[in-house]
Amino acid sequence: RARQSLRQALVELKHALGDQIEVEVDTVRLVTNAVELDITRFEREVADGHAANAVDRWTGEFFDGGEDIGGEGFRRWIDGERQALHQQLAIAMEKLVSDAVTEGDWSRAIAVSERWADALPLDERAHVRLIEVLRMNGRGGDAFRTHAAFVARAKTVLDLEPSPEFMRMAGGLAETARSDVARQGRGSAAMHTPSLVGRGAVMRELSDAWIAANSGPGVVVSVRGDVGSGLTRICDEMEERVRASSPDCLVLRTRGRGPEPALGTAAALLEGLRSASGSAGAAPEALAEVARLVPDLHTQFRHLPDATGDDDVLRESLLQVIAAIVEEQPMLLMVDDLQMADIPSRRLLSSVAIRLPRGAMFLVAKADGPAVFPGAPDDMLAARTMMRLHLGALT
C-alpha cells in the first residue's frame, strides 16, 4: 500500500510540475526555485509591515495533519514552526486591530479580533483583545459570553484554567453585562456558557467508543431520541471533542437529505475524502469507483481509469479507500437525521459500517417516529458490535 501511494503521488507530481521535479532511483527533488511557499510570503509580509496582506494569506495551521508523518523530532519541529507563525500572526492582527481602534472603526476592530480568535482558538491574547473591543463598543454581554466560552474551551481541550489575570476579568464583565441588559430593558440578565447539560453519561460513552475505535476494531454507534431531544447537539459536541483530542482526525459529517437524488446523503458524507491523507494508498480502480460519489477525486488524481458503475464494486472500493486512509489518520463518520437519508445511501453506508476498519468510528443519529420513506428500513445498521444509545427526556 505504501508503494502504491508513493507511485500515485509521483505520477501526480510529475504531471503537475513537469521538468521542475527530478525523480531518480532513490531520490526525489524539486528544482531550485521551482515553487514559492506561502509561509515564506507570509513571513516577508509581516516583516515588511503589510499586515492586511499577511492576514489574508493565513488559511490555517502550518502543515495541518502532518504531525504523525515522522518521529518525535519531526513533531517538535512542526510545533516550533507553528508557535513562531502564531506569534507573527498575532503581530499582524494586533496592528490591524490597533489601526481600526485608532480610526474609531469599531466594526472593523471587532471583525479582525473575531478572525484572530477563530484562527487561534486557544490563544488567550487573541480573546483578551476581542473582549476589549467588544466592551469598548458597548457590547458587554457579548464580551462576557466570549470570556465564558474561552474558559470552557481551555478547561475542556487543555484541562487548564486561563491565567489569573484573565479569570479576574469575569467579575467586571458580568457587571457590565447586567448593566447592558438592564439598560436595554430585557427581562433577564442570565448568561449561559456553551456547555452541554444533562448528557454527560452519553458523552462519556461516545468518548470511550472513540478511544476503543483507535485501539481496536472499528466502532459503530447509534444514538436515538425524540425530535428535539438534542441529537444534533450531541453530534456537535462529539465533533468538537474529537477534533480537540485528535487534531489529525478526518471528520466526515452530513445529515439526511431526503429521497432524491439517490446516494445523495452518502455523497455529501464522503465529500471530504477528496483531500484525505492516505487516499493515494488505495488502488486507482478503487478511487475511480468512489469518484462516482466524490467527483473532486478526479481533480486530486487526474489519471484514474473508468469506473464500472457497479454498486457492489462501489461498496468494496469505498471500504478499500477508507482502509487506506485510516492507515494514516483516524476517521469519524457522522450522519445526523438518519431517518431522512435516501434508501440507497443507507444500504451503502450500512455495508461499510458492518466492516468498518480499525481506526474508524461511525456515529448515526436518528429521531424516533414513523419511517420517513415507505419501505425504508427502521434501522440502517446491522453491525453485531454496534453500540445503541437512547436519549431520554430531560428533567
Phi, psi and chi 1 to 4 in degrees:
 res  aa     phi    psi   chi1   chi2   chi3   chi4
   1 ARG       -  -40.8 -175.3  172.7  -72.5  156.1
   2 ALA   -63.5  -39.9      -      -      -      -
   3 ARG   -64.5  -42.1 -172.7  179.0  -61.4  109.8
   4 GLN   -63.4  -40.8  168.1   59.8   34.5      -
   5 SER   -62.5  -43.5 -177.6      -      -      -
   6 LEU   -63.2  -44.9  174.6   60.8      -      -
   7 ARG   -60.5  -44.8 -175.4 -178.1  -57.9  113.0
   8 GLN   -64.1  -41.5 -174.1   72.8   48.5      -
   9 ALA   -63.1  -42.0      -      -      -      -
  10 LEU   -67.6  -36.7  -68.7  177.8      -      -
  11 VAL   -61.2  -46.9  168.1      -      -      -
  12 GLU   -65.8  -41.0  -61.4  -62.3  -30.7      -
  13 LEU   -64.7  -40.6  -76.2  170.7      -      -
  14 LYS   -64.0  -41.9 -165.2   66.8  177.3  174.8
  15 HIS   -68.2  -33.5  -81.0  -82.1      -      -
  16 ALA   -76.8  -36.5      -      -      -      -
  17 LEU  -110.4  -14.5  -64.6  168.9      -      -
  18 GLY    59.4 -129.5      -      -      -      -
  19 ASP   -81.4    6.9   58.2    4.7      -      -
  20 GLN   -81.8   -4.2  -62.9  -60.9  -56.4      -
  21 ILE  -123.3  136.4 -174.0  171.7      -      -
  22 GLU  -113.3  119.2  -62.2  175.9  -11.3      -
  23 VAL  -113.1  117.3 -179.3      -      -      -
  24 GLU  -119.1 -173.9  -61.3  177.8    0.7      -
  25 VAL   -57.4  -46.2  175.3      -      -      -
  26 ASP  -127.2   14.5   57.1   -3.5      -      -
  27 THR  -142.1  151.3   60.4      -      -      -
  28 VAL  -133.1  128.8 -179.8      -      -      -
  29 ARG  -144.6  151.8   69.2  168.8   64.1   87.4
  30 LEU   -88.2  142.6  -74.0  172.4      -      -
  31 VAL   -64.6  143.9  173.7      -      -      -
  32 THR   -53.2  134.0  -57.7      -      -      -
  33 ASN    63.6   22.4  -61.7  -35.3      -      -
  34 ALA   -68.8  -34.2      -      -      -      -
  35 VAL  -134.7  159.5  -61.8      -      -      -
  36 GLU  -115.0  133.4 -177.8  177.2   27.1      -
  37 LEU   -86.2  137.6  -62.1  177.8      -      -
  38 ASP   -63.0  -31.1   55.0   -6.2      -      -
  39 ILE   -64.0  -36.6 -177.7  175.0      -      -
  40 THR   -65.3  -44.2  -56.1      -      -      -
  41 ARG   -66.5  -39.0  -62.9 -173.0   66.3  177.6
  42 PHE   -59.6  -48.4  170.5   79.9      -      -
  43 GLU   -63.7  -38.8  -67.8  174.6  -34.6      -
  44 ARG   -66.4  -39.4 -172.8  165.0   60.5 -119.9
  45 GLU   -69.0  -36.4  -73.9  165.2  -14.8      -
  46 VAL   -64.4  -45.6  172.7      -      -      -
  47 ALA   -63.0  -34.5      -      -      -      -
  48 ASP   -84.9    0.0  -67.9  -16.5      -      -
  49 GLY    83.4   10.2      -      -      -      -
  50 HIS   -89.3   68.7  -59.7  150.0      -      -
  51 ALA   -61.8  -42.6      -      -      -      -
  52 ALA   -62.4  -42.5      -      -      -      -
  53 ASN   -64.9  -40.9  -69.1  -18.6      -      -
  54 ALA   -64.0  -44.4      -      -      -      -
  55 VAL   -64.2  -40.5  168.1      -      -      -
  56 ASP   -62.6  -27.8  -72.9  -17.2      -      -
  57 ARG   -79.2  -17.7 -165.9  170.3  -58.7  -75.5
  58 TRP   -73.9  120.6 -175.2  -84.0      -      -
  59 THR  -125.4    6.2   57.6      -      -      -
  60 GLY   146.7 -176.6      -      -      -      -
  61 GLU   -63.1  147.7  -76.7  -73.3   18.2      -
  62 PHE   -62.8  128.8  170.0   71.3      -      -
  63 PHE    53.0   46.3 -143.9  155.7      -      -
  64 ASP   -58.9  127.0 -166.8   17.5      -      -
  65 GLY    87.2   -0.1      -      -      -      -
  66 GLY   -97.3    9.5      -      -      -      -
  67 GLU   -63.0  -33.5  -62.1   84.7   -8.3      -
  68 ASP  -100.7   12.3  -65.4  -31.8      -      -
  69 ILE   -69.7  -41.3  -67.8  176.6      -      -
  70 GLY  -115.6 -160.6      -      -      -      -
  71 GLY   -90.1 -163.2      -      -      -      -
  72 GLU   -63.2  -39.4 -177.8   61.3   29.2      -
  73 GLY   -62.3  -38.4      -      -      -      -
  74 PHE   -64.8  -42.0 -174.2   77.5      -      -
  75 ARG   -65.4  -38.0  -76.8 -167.8  -69.5  -86.7
  76 ARG   -63.9  -37.5  -74.3 -160.9  -60.0  -89.7
  77 TRP   -63.5  -45.8  171.4   72.2      -      -
  78 ILE   -60.4  -45.4  -71.5 -178.8      -      -
  79 ASP   -61.1  -40.7  -70.9  -19.1      -      -
  80 GLY   -64.4  -43.1      -      -      -      -
  81 GLU   -62.2  -42.3  -69.9  -68.0  -41.3      -
  82 ARG   -64.3  -43.1  -73.7  178.9  177.2  174.2
  83 GLN   -61.2  -42.5  -71.4  -59.5  -42.4      -
  84 ALA   -63.6  -41.2      -      -      -      -
  85 LEU   -68.8  -36.8  -70.8  168.7      -      -
  86 HIS   -60.1  -41.4  -71.2  177.5      -      -
  87 GLN   -64.4  -40.3  -67.4  172.2    7.8      -
  88 GLN   -69.6  -37.9  -66.4 -177.3   70.6      -
  89 LEU   -62.5  -40.8  178.6   64.0      -      -
  90 ALA   -61.8  -38.9      -      -      -      -
  91 ILE   -61.1  -45.7  -68.5  171.1      -      -
  92 ALA   -66.5  -43.9      -      -      -      -
  93 MET   -64.2  -42.7  -71.4  -70.5 -167.7      -
  94 GLU   -59.4  -40.9 -179.4   62.9   53.5      -
  95 LYS   -63.3  -44.0 -177.4  178.8 -172.9  -52.7
  96 LEU   -66.6  -40.0  -66.5 -179.5      -      -
  97 VAL   -65.8  -46.1  174.4      -      -      -
  98 SER   -61.2  -42.1  -62.9      -      -      -
  99 ASP   -61.5  -43.1  -70.6  -12.6      -      -
 100 ALA   -65.4  -40.8      -      -      -      -
 101 VAL   -64.4  -42.6  170.6      -      -      -
 102 THR   -59.8  -37.8  -60.2      -      -      -
 103 GLU   -84.0   -3.3  -63.5  168.5    9.8      -
 104 GLY    73.4   17.4      -      -      -      -
 105 ASP   -91.6   84.5 -170.4  -17.5      -      -
 106 TRP   -70.2  -33.9  -65.3  108.2      -      -
 107 SER   -60.3  -43.8  -64.7      -      -      -
 108 ARG   -69.5  -39.0  179.8  156.6   58.0   92.9
 109 ALA   -61.5  -42.8      -      -      -      -
 110 ILE   -68.3  -42.2  -69.0  171.9      -      -
 111 ALA   -61.8  -43.0      -      -      -      -
 112 VAL   -67.2  -42.3  174.0      -      -      -
 113 SER   -63.2  -40.6  -61.3      -      -      -
 114 GLU   -64.4  -38.8  -71.5  176.6  -24.3      -
 115 ARG   -65.3  -38.5 -174.8  173.5  178.8 -177.3
 116 TRP   -62.8  -47.4 -174.9    1.0      -      -
 117 ALA   -66.1  -35.2      -      -      -      -
 118 ASP   -68.2  -39.2  -72.8  -19.2      -      -
 119 ALA   -69.0  -35.1      -      -      -      -
 120 LEU  -127.7   76.0  -56.2  177.5      -      -
 121 PRO   -66.0  -14.8   22.5  -33.1      -      -
 122 LEU  -110.3   13.7  -61.8  175.7      -      -
 123 ASP   -91.3  111.8 -172.7  -30.7      -      -
 124 GLU   -63.0  -38.2 -177.0  176.8  -57.7      -
 125 ARG   -61.7  -40.0  178.1 -179.3  173.4 -172.2
 126 ALA   -62.5  -40.3      -      -      -      -
 127 HIS   -75.8  -32.0  -71.3   77.9      -      -
 128 VAL   -60.2  -43.6  167.6      -      -      -
 129 ARG   -65.8  -40.9 -157.5   65.8  169.2  107.2
 130 LEU   -63.7  -42.5  174.2   56.9      -      -
 131 ILE   -62.2  -41.1  -70.2  167.4      -      -
 132 GLU   -61.7  -48.0  -71.2  173.8  -13.8      -
 133 VAL   -72.0  -31.7  -65.2      -      -      -
 134 LEU   -64.6  -44.1  -74.6  170.6      -      -
 135 ARG   -66.2  -41.7 -174.1  164.7   52.7 -179.6
 136 MET   -66.1  -22.7  -73.3 -171.2  -69.1      -
 137 ASN   -92.9   10.0 -164.8   34.6      -      -
 138 GLY    79.6   17.7      -      -      -      -
 139 ARG  -107.5   63.2  -67.4  172.0   55.4  179.7
 140 GLY   -61.9  -38.2      -      -      -      -
 141 GLY   -62.4  -43.9      -      -      -      -
 142 ASP   -64.9  -38.0  -69.5  -24.5      -      -
 143 ALA   -63.4  -42.5      -      -      -      -
 144 PHE   -63.6  -43.0 -179.7   76.0      -      -
 145 ARG   -66.6  -36.9  -76.1 -172.2  -72.2  -86.4
 146 THR   -62.6  -43.1  -62.2      -      -      -
 147 HIS   -61.7  -48.2 -175.8  -82.3      -      -
 148 ALA   -62.6  -40.3      -      -      -      -
 149 ALA   -64.7  -39.7      -      -      -      -
 150 PHE   -67.8  -40.2 -179.5   76.7      -      -
 151 VAL   -60.9  -44.6  171.4      -      -      -
 152 ALA   -63.5  -41.7      -      -      -      -
 153 ARG   -66.0  -42.6 -171.6 -179.0  -56.3  114.7
 154 ALA   -62.8  -40.1      -      -      -      -
 155 LYS   -69.4  -37.7  -69.2 -179.3  177.5  179.3
 156 THR   -74.2  -46.9  -59.3      -      -      -
 157 VAL   -84.2  -46.1  177.8      -      -      -
 158 LEU   -97.8  -11.5  -59.1  177.4      -      -
 159 ASP    57.1   36.0 -163.4   25.4      -      -
 160 LEU  -137.2  154.4  -66.2  172.1      -      -
 161 GLU   -89.9  148.2  -78.6 -162.7  -10.2      -
 162 PRO   -60.6  177.9  -21.6   33.2      -      -
 163 SER   -63.4  156.5   68.0      -      -      -
 164 PRO   -56.7  -37.6  -26.0   35.0      -      -
 165 GLU   -60.5  -42.1  -66.8   78.9    8.0      -
 166 PHE   -66.5  -42.3 -170.6   88.1      -      -
 167 MET   -65.0  -33.4  -62.4  -58.8  -67.7      -
 168 ARG   -67.9  -17.8  -78.7 -164.6  -68.9  -90.1
 169 MET   -68.0  -21.4  -64.1  174.0   67.4      -
 170 ALA   -60.0  -42.6      -      -      -      -
 171 GLY   -59.4  -50.7      -      -      -      -
 172 GLY   -63.6  -38.0      -      -      -      -
 173 LEU   -66.6  -40.0  -68.8  171.9      -      -
 174 ALA   -63.0  -41.9      -      -      -      -
 175 GLU   -64.7  -42.4 -179.0   60.2   35.0      -
 176 THR   -61.9  -41.8  -59.0      -      -      -
 177 ALA   -62.9  -42.6      -      -      -      -
 178 ARG   -64.1  -38.7  -75.2 -168.9  -71.0  -90.8
 179 SER   -64.9  -41.6  -61.5      -      -      -
 180 ASP   -62.0  -42.9  -72.1  -10.3      -      -
 181 VAL   -64.0  -44.5  170.0      -      -      -
 182 ALA   -63.3  -41.5      -      -      -      -
 183 ARG   -65.5  -34.0 -175.5  173.9   61.3 -106.2
 184 GLN   -87.5   -2.5  -65.4  169.6   15.1      -
 185 GLY    77.0   23.5      -      -      -      -
 186 ARG   -79.4  160.3  -64.4  173.2 -175.2  167.0
 187 GLY   -80.7  -19.5      -      -      -      -
 188 SER  -143.8  143.9  171.6      -      -      -
 189 ALA  -104.1   13.7      -      -      -      -
 190 ALA   -66.1  139.0      -      -      -      -
 191 MET  -120.3  139.5  -63.0  -65.4  169.0      -
 192 HIS  -118.2  127.0  -57.4  -79.4      -      -
 193 THR   -79.5  155.8   59.7      -      -      -
 194 PRO   -78.4   58.3   30.5  -35.9      -      -
 195 SER  -101.4  146.0  -59.1      -      -      -
 196 LEU   -90.3  115.3 -176.4   63.3      -      -
 197 VAL  -106.3  136.9  178.5      -      -      -
 198 GLY    86.1    3.0      -      -      -      -
 199 ARG  -124.4   26.5  -59.9  -58.5 -171.1 -167.9
 200 GLY   -60.5  -41.3      -      -      -      -
 201 ALA   -64.2  -41.8      -      -      -      -
 202 VAL   -64.2  -43.5  172.0      -      -      -
 203 MET   -67.2  -33.8  -67.5  -48.6  -55.6      -
 204 ARG   -64.9  -40.8  -76.2 -166.9  -66.0  -86.6
 205 GLU   -61.6  -43.9  -67.3  -85.1    8.1      -
 206 LEU   -67.2  -40.1  -67.3  176.3      -      -
 207 SER   -63.8  -41.1  -63.5      -      -      -
 208 ASP   -65.1  -37.4  -71.1  -14.1      -      -
 209 ALA   -64.1  -38.5      -      -      -      -
 210 TRP   -65.0  -42.6  173.8 -113.6      -      -
 211 ILE   -61.6  -42.9  -65.8  171.8      -      -
 212 ALA   -63.8  -39.1      -      -      -      -
 213 ALA   -65.0  -28.6      -      -      -      -
 214 ASN   -84.7   -9.5  -79.4  -89.1      -      -
 215 SER  -122.2   -0.8   58.5      -      -      -
 216 GLY  -153.6 -159.2      -      -      -      -
 217 PRO   -58.9  157.4  -20.4   31.6      -      -
 218 GLY   -57.0  149.6      -      -      -      -
 219 VAL  -118.7  136.6  174.7      -      -      -
 220 VAL  -117.0  130.4 -175.7      -      -      -
 221 VAL  -128.3  130.7 -176.5      -      -      -
 222 SER  -112.4  122.8  171.3      -      -      -
 223 VAL  -113.5  125.3 -177.0      -      -      -
 224 ARG  -126.0  156.5  -56.1  179.0   66.6  158.8
 225 GLY  -178.9  172.4      -      -      -      -
 226 ASP   -70.6  158.0  -65.5  -29.0      -      -
 227 VAL   -58.1  130.7  174.2      -      -      -
 228 GLY    88.1    4.4      -      -      -      -
 229 SER   -84.5   -3.8   60.8      -      -      -
 230 GLY   102.4   25.3      -      -      -      -
 231 LEU   -61.9  -46.7  -70.4  166.9      -      -
 232 THR   -64.9  -38.0  -63.1      -      -      -
 233 ARG   -64.3  -36.4 -176.8   67.7  178.0   85.0
 234 ILE   -61.4  -44.5  -71.9  -71.2      -      -
 235 CYS   -63.0  -41.7  -67.6      -      -      -
 236 ASP   -59.2  -47.2  -68.4  -18.6      -      -
 237 GLU   -64.7  -41.0 -178.8   74.2   10.2      -
 238 MET   -65.0  -42.6 -175.5   60.3 -176.4      -
 239 GLU   -61.1  -43.8  179.4  176.5   -1.6      -
 240 GLU   -63.0  -42.0 -176.3  173.9  -24.9      -
 241 ARG   -68.0  -41.4  -68.4 -169.6 -179.7 -167.9
 242 VAL   -65.6  -44.3  166.2      -      -      -
 243 ARG   -62.8  -34.4  -70.1 -172.0 -175.1  -81.5
 244 ALA   -73.3  -41.3      -      -      -      -
 245 SER   -83.4  -25.2   64.0      -      -      -
 246 SER  -134.0   77.9  -52.8      -      -      -
 247 PRO   -58.7  -23.6  -21.7   33.2      -      -
 248 ASP   -87.4    2.2   61.9  -28.1      -      -
 249 CYS   -71.7  145.0  174.0      -      -      -
 250 LEU   -95.2  117.6  175.1   64.4      -      -
 251 VAL  -106.1  119.7  177.8      -      -      -
 252 LEU  -113.5  123.7  -56.0  179.6      -      -
 253 ARG  -143.3  141.2 -179.1  179.1  177.3 -177.0
 254 THR  -155.7 -178.0 -167.8      -      -      -
 255 ARG  -132.7  159.0   61.8 -169.1  -41.5  127.1
 256 GLY   -53.9  135.6      -      -      -      -
 257 ARG  -117.1   14.5  -62.9 -177.2  168.0 -132.1
 258 GLY    92.1  179.0      -      -      -      -
 259 PRO   -76.7  -16.2   27.4  -34.3      -      -
 260 GLU  -130.2  145.0  -65.1  179.4   -5.3      -
 261 PRO   -78.8  165.1   31.4  -35.2      -      -
 262 ALA   -60.3  138.1      -      -      -      -
 263 LEU    66.9   15.7  -67.9  174.7      -      -
 264 GLY   -64.5  -41.1      -      -      -      -
 265 THR   -65.8  -42.7  -60.5      -      -      -
 266 ALA   -63.1  -42.0      -      -      -      -
 267 ALA   -63.3  -41.7      -      -      -      -
 268 ALA   -64.8  -39.7      -      -      -      -
 269 LEU   -64.1  -41.7  174.9   67.7      -      -
 270 LEU   -89.5    3.0  -59.4  171.7      -      -
 271 GLU   -55.1  -35.4 -176.9 -180.0   -2.1      -
 272 GLY   -69.5   -8.2      -      -      -      -
 273 LEU   -66.1  -18.6  -66.9  179.6      -      -
 274 ARG   -61.6  -27.2   67.1 -174.2 -175.8  -81.3
 275 SER  -123.2   21.3   56.8      -      -      -
 276 ALA   -74.9  138.9      -      -      -      -
 277 SER   -63.3  140.1  -60.5      -      -      -
 278 GLY    91.7  -12.2      -      -      -      -
 279 SER   -62.4  -28.6   55.8      -      -      -
 280 ALA   -67.4  -12.7      -      -      -      -
 281 GLY   -75.1  -12.3      -      -      -      -
 282 ALA   -83.5  155.1      -      -      -      -
 283 ALA   -64.5  146.5      -      -      -      -
 284 PRO   -55.1  -34.7  -24.9   33.9      -      -
 285 GLU   -63.9  -39.0  -67.1   77.4   12.4      -
 286 ALA   -67.8  -43.0      -      -      -      -
 287 LEU   -62.3  -36.6  -69.0  167.5      -      -
 288 ALA   -63.7  -39.0      -      -      -      -
 289 GLU   -67.4  -45.2  -64.6  -64.3  -26.2      -
 290 VAL   -66.3  -26.9  176.8      -      -      -
 291 ALA   -64.3  -14.7      -      -      -      -
 292 ARG   -61.9  -34.9  -67.7  165.6   50.0 -166.2
 293 LEU   -94.3  -27.7  -63.1  178.8      -      -
 294 VAL  -123.5   78.2 -170.0      -      -      -
 295 PRO   -56.5  -26.0  -24.0   33.9      -      -
 296 ASP   -64.4  -14.1  -78.4   -8.8      -      -
 297 LEU   -61.9  -26.5  -78.1  174.6      -      -
 298 HIS   -68.7  -23.8  -74.4  -64.9      -      -
 299 THR   -77.8  -38.7  -57.8      -      -      -
 300 GLN   -71.2  -39.6 -177.2   78.6   -1.9      -
 301 PHE  -126.0   99.1  -54.8  100.8      -      -
 302 ARG   -81.3   -4.9  -62.3  178.0 -176.9  -86.2
 303 HIS  -127.8   42.4  -49.0  -73.8      -      -
 304 LEU   -80.5  150.3  -62.6  177.2      -      -
 305 PRO   -72.8  175.8   26.5  -34.4      -      -
 306 ASP   -73.3  145.4  -67.0  -26.6      -      -
 307 ALA   -81.7  154.3      -      -      -      -
 308 THR   -79.9  -29.0   65.1      -      -      -
 309 GLY    83.6    3.1      -      -      -      -
 310 ASP   -85.6  131.4 -176.2  -83.3      -      -
 311 ASP   -67.1  -36.0  -71.8  -15.7      -      -
 312 ASP   -64.8  -40.5  -70.3  -23.3      -      -
 313 VAL   -65.6  -38.5  176.3      -      -      -
 314 LEU   -60.0  -44.4  172.0   60.9      -      -
 315 ARG   -60.4  -48.2  179.7 -177.9   63.2 -110.9
 316 GLU   -66.1  -36.6  -64.3  -58.8  -41.8      -
 317 SER   -66.6  -41.5  -63.0      -      -      -
 318 LEU   -62.8  -41.2 -179.6   54.4      -      -
 319 LEU   -61.5  -39.5  -77.6  165.0      -      -
 320 GLN   -66.5  -41.9 -176.9 -176.0  145.1      -
 321 VAL   -65.0  -43.9  172.1      -      -      -
 322 ILE   -61.7  -43.0  -69.7  175.7      -      -
 323 ALA   -61.4  -39.4      -      -      -      -
 324 ALA   -65.3  -39.2      -      -      -      -
 325 ILE   -69.2  -44.8  -69.1  170.7      -      -
 326 VAL   -71.7   -8.9  -64.0      -      -      -
 327 GLU   -64.3  -26.4  -74.1  -76.0  -25.0      -
 328 GLU  -113.2  -25.3  -64.3 -164.5   16.2      -
 329 GLN  -153.6  141.3   58.7 -177.7  144.8      -
 330 PRO   -66.2  159.8   23.6  -32.4      -      -
 331 MET  -135.8  134.4  179.5 -174.2  -60.2      -
 332 LEU  -118.2  120.2  172.5   64.5      -      -
 333 LEU  -107.3  133.8  -57.1   99.8      -      -
 334 MET  -136.0  132.0  -68.2 -165.8  -67.7      -
 335 VAL  -124.3  114.3  178.7      -      -      -
 336 ASP   -93.6  156.6 -166.0    5.2      -      -
 337 ASP    52.7   50.5  -76.3  -21.5      -      -
 338 LEU   -55.5  -32.3  177.6   64.0      -      -
 339 GLN   -63.6  -14.6   73.4  -80.7    1.4      -
 340 MET   -97.1   -2.6  -67.5  -65.4  -64.5      -
 341 ALA   -74.4  145.0      -      -      -      -
 342 ASP   -68.0  151.4   61.0  -83.3      -      -
 343 ILE   -62.3  -43.8  -64.7  176.8      -      -
 344 PRO   -57.4  -38.2  -26.8   36.1      -      -
 345 SER   -64.6  -41.7  -72.6      -      -      -
 346 ARG   -64.4  -38.8  -66.5  168.2   75.5  160.3
 347 ARG   -67.4  -44.3  -72.0  173.0  177.1  159.7
 348 LEU   -63.5  -48.9  173.8   64.4      -      -
 349 LEU   -68.0  -30.7  -63.1  176.6      -      -
 350 SER   -63.2  -43.9  175.5      -      -      -
 351 SER   -65.7  -32.3   63.6      -      -      -
 352 VAL   -71.5  -43.1  169.8      -      -      -
 353 ALA   -62.4  -38.1      -      -      -      -
 354 ILE   -63.1  -28.2  -68.0  171.8      -      -
 355 ARG  -117.6   31.8  -62.1  164.0   56.8 -171.6
 356 LEU   -60.6  129.4 -153.4   60.6      -      -
 357 PRO   -77.6  165.1   28.6  -34.5      -      -
 358 ARG   -57.0  138.3  175.2 -175.7 -178.4  134.7
 359 GLY    97.0    0.9      -      -      -      -
 360 ALA  -124.8  145.2      -      -      -      -
 361 MET  -130.2  137.6  175.4  175.1  166.2      -
 362 PHE  -118.4  116.3 -158.2  151.7      -      -
 363 LEU  -113.9  123.1  170.6   62.4      -      -
 364 VAL  -121.2  140.4  -65.7      -      -      -
 365 ALA  -119.5  131.6      -      -      -      -
 366 LYS  -138.0  126.9  178.6 -179.6 -177.2  -64.5
 367 ALA   -78.4  133.7      -      -      -      -
 368 ASP   -68.3  154.0  -72.6  -28.3      -      -
 369 GLY   141.6 -177.5      -      -      -      -
 370 PRO   -66.1  153.9   23.3  -33.8      -      -
 371 ALA   -58.8  137.1      -      -      -      -
 372 VAL   -71.5  -41.2  175.2      -      -      -
 373 PHE  -112.6  128.6  -51.4  127.6      -      -
 374 PRO   -55.4  133.1  -23.6   34.0      -      -
 375 GLY    87.6   -7.3      -      -      -      -
 376 ALA   -72.7  138.6      -      -      -      -
 377 PRO   -62.2  144.4   22.6  -32.7      -      -
 378 ASP   -66.9  -32.9 -178.8   59.2      -      -
 379 ASP  -134.6  125.8 -161.6  -35.7      -      -
 380 MET   -70.0  -27.7  130.0  177.3  150.3      -
 381 LEU  -105.3  142.7  -58.0  171.8      -      -
 382 ALA  -127.7   19.6      -      -      -      -
 383 ALA   -63.0  129.3      -      -      -      -
 384 ARG   -64.8  -28.1  -73.4  174.9  -65.5  178.6
 385 THR   -94.1   11.1   58.0      -      -      -
 386 MET   -67.3  136.0 -177.6  170.0   69.7      -
 387 MET   -91.6  130.5  177.1 -170.3  -59.3      -
 388 ARG  -114.1  123.6  -60.5  173.1 -173.8  -91.7
 389 LEU  -120.3  146.1  -57.5  175.6      -      -
 390 HIS  -126.9  132.0 -172.3  -87.9      -      -
 391 LEU   -88.9  110.4  -64.3 -173.1      -      -
 392 GLY   -77.0  170.2      -      -      -      -
 393 ALA   -67.8  141.6      -      -      -      -
 394 LEU   -78.0  142.7  -69.9  170.5      -      -
 395 THR   -77.1      -   61.5      -      -      -
